[in-house]
Amino acid sequence: MAALAAPVARRRARLAVTYTTALAIVAITVVPLLFVVVGGFRTSAQINESATALPGPWVLGNYTAILRSGAFWRFLLNSAVIAAIATGLAVGLGAMAAFALSRYQFRGREAIYTLFTIGLLFPLAVASLPLYLQLRHLGLLESPLGVGLPEAAFSLPITIVILRPFMRAVPGELEDAAVVDGATRLGFFWRILLPLSRPALSTVAILAFVTSWNHYLLPLLVFNDSNHFTLPLGVATFQSQYSQDVARIFAFTALSMVPSLVVFVFAERQIVGGLSGAVKG
């Protein structure tokens, strides 16, 4: 009995450590979000009196005032346009590059792929000054393309790293059969390979969209006119304008988090499926 009880006790101890760690991670992640969201339903006086108390009474005016303002929707539209540009370019160009790197044999193929993987280690902050000078030379300052193009470029490495294993795992016999049926290589890519890679395409599209949505430094470099600001810049601007109204700042911050959180919640399975498929490939 003692020999049987020892493994059970160790298993229970491991489960207890696992659940405790998971609860700690959830608390570290969720509690600050709840603090911001709930803080938006309070007044600044309530927050100054007790920062951690629940609203009493609950105040809707902070959220309704922001939703009625044109500034929030302008920031939201700017972020959506730039994220759409960055996502479309990253997924489109990344899919074509991954197709060439996975289905074609040519000298230097692995070196090019290694170069893209090294790009995962290259932070945007390092390239901020030369990137700003290049965008100014091209006349892309104060333009959504001035943000969308670099964001797409920095999303290409992770896009190719995820897509290449998916496309490489498609059997060569399927491509041979398509060629026998009269399909060109481009037709095989468009009609067969892309539909089969849909989980990975969804994953890289979501990652590119959320990454673009949350970028702060690049829009800060490109835009000086507040009419062109994205939501992260809008939050900073709103905070500087209403520095004394903490409750309204909380409300604005909470609303700015909603789009990316919604994307993550509804696309969680696609992200996990795409990444697991890339690892298997």
Sequence and secondary structure as in RCSB ss.txt:
>XXXX:A:sequence
MAALAAPVARRRARLAVTYTTALAIVAITVVPLLFVVVGGFRTSAQINESATALPGPWVLGNYTAILRSGAFWRF
LLNSAVIAAIATGLAVGLGAMAAFALSRYQFRGREAIYTLFTIGLLFPLAVASLPLYLQLRHLGLLESPLGVGLP
EAAFSLPITIVILRPFMRAVPGELEDAAVVDGATRLGFFWRILLPLSRPALSTVAILAFVTSWNHYLLPLLVFND
SNHFTLPLGVATFQSQYSQDVARIFAFTALSMVPSLVVFVFAERQIVGGLSGAVKG
>XXXX:A:secstr
 HHHHHHHHHHHHHHHHHHHHHHHHHHHHHHHHHHHHHHTTS HHHHHH TTS  SS   HHHHHHHHSHHHHHH
HHHHHHHHHHHHHHHHHHHHHHHHHHHH   TTHHHHHHHHHHGGG  GGGGHHHHHHHHHHHT TTSHHHHHHH
HHHHHHHHHHHHHHHHHHHS HHHHHHHHHTT  HHHHIIIIIHHHTHHHHHHHHHHHHHHHHH  HHHHHH  S
GGG  HHHHHHHHHHHTTT HHHHHHHHHHHHHHHHHHHHHTHHHHHHHHHHHHH 
